[in-house]
């Protein structure tokens, strides 16, 4: 039973794994570590470390529509850690990437990712470099 659950979880995470690989490839000046654990519920997917010596976290989300799904633990994490947390969204379609500060998770839940403008990897890297 546990193996079946783990297999289903891994299949569901495949698009996020691809997004993580793209993130690593396109933000070369940032040290990124993928966090994969089932013991710290709500913990973001990625721990980042920039050239200024500051840590930040990134929650990876891949979505087909405007809404982005979060667990209650993920919501609680971003509400209780509003600084240096980000949500990187890859929408399947034309306006692919959006980077949302974790402090804006409630607005993201209420309105979907539509209000945030698309971004690119250069802007994402600059944002991570400026995290303090």
Secondary structure by P-SEA (a helix, b strand, c coil): caaaaaaaaaaaaaaaaaaaaaaaaccccbbbbbbbcccccccccbbbbcccbbbbbbbbbbbcccbbbbcaaaaaaaaaccccbbbbbbccccccbbbbbccaaaaaaaccccccccccaaaaaaaaaacc
